[in-house]
Amino acid sequence: MMSPIKYALLLFTKCLLICCWDLSSQGFDDYYYVSDIAIYFNKVFLALPRKTCFNGVKHPTVLEVSWTELSHPLSKTRIKAISGQTEGNCSELLNAVALDIETRRSKLWILDKGNEACSPKLIAYMLFQNSFSDLNIVLSGISGKMLNTIVIDDEIGIPTSRAFVGNTGENSIVVIYLDDMEWRKFALVEANKFLPINADFIAISKDKSLLYFTSTESTTMFSTNTTNFAEPISEVASANVTVLGHKLGVSSALETDYRNGLIYYLTRDYAVVRWSTGYPMMAEYHQVLAQSYKRMPFVSRIFTGPQRGIWALVNPFSPRECDFMNQSVALDSQSVTLKKRAIRIMRFNKFLDVFHNTETSLL
């Protein structure tokens, strides 16, 4: 007879492997768009940008959910909108596009791109109190139109927790010093000064002081040293960046792993690939981790999930596709019947210090 502990672990594993969320209770249809995800112990948060891929302005823009919808006595389905999301109120959540956890203070930071009347801002949600902080960081003078990513760096040893925000305009990045509640816009300077730099996706190395970023429109991958952003400064700031090479194609999503890998999603090939950093950014130093149009028509985010595994956040359409289709077309599309919205791509074995590919044959 299986022990209660083993049974609970087995159930937890099953929950992780068949993750999909029915958000109809919050007014969403099956083809809703999720831009980002953040996980803190048993709390899972989703960012659902308003006016993106049929998400309505009256829908919540941040939800707390559970990993599974299995009707099992030990699995509790949790789908709720956190408070403070009144559309049109500049002090509340208007249009969440990205999330990340500051583990040092148990805060969920939400990047809100605002609207025509309200500036974009960063909002802190206190995970223990289940409530918002009284302080918001308003990004005055920053256009919210292209904002789509936030990455928190709060490793032990750095003087202040920092949030890196993109896309804040060509050749720039915004760095927010969370301890001081201050922010600075840094100019990104490439040696030849002829390549446009748009930080649509950002990732922090897990073992080096490096920040990686790339654009959805370009194949160029850049990096810069995080020590360039060590302390808040008052004067106009800049950071030198390095061209690492060219991806295998245009991409979305970006994440690092614990074995010097940089992972991204090839939008043309419906494939998640891994580049071994330190080697030339050529095909022979890439590994195809997963590929499937049916199960991964679009990946908005690649993230490190439970037990250091690498996961893909899946959507039926890209935002660009949604611009060219209407609701009736979406309803007729087979891609809206996704069985999983979170797919584990790699599993990390902490005892052997190696990754195992878990989704090599999705087709």
Secondary structure, DSSP 8 states (H G I E B T S, - for coil): ---HHHHHHHHHHHHHHTB----GGGT--TT----EEEEETTEEEEE--TTSTT--TTS-SEEEE-S-----TT----EEE-S---TT-TTS---EEEEEEETTTTEEEEEE---SSS--EEEEEETTTTEEEEEEEE-TT---SS--EEEEE--TTSSS-EEEEE-SSTTEEEEEETTTTEEEEEEEEETTS-S--B-SEEEE-SSSSEEEEE-SS--EEEEEEGGGGSS--SS-EEEEEEEEEE-SS-EEEEEE-TTSEEEEEETTTTEEEEEETTS-SSGGGEEEEEE-TTT-SEEEEEEE-GGG-EEEEEESS-HHHHTT--HHHHHH-GGG--S-SEEEEEEEETTTTEEEES-S---
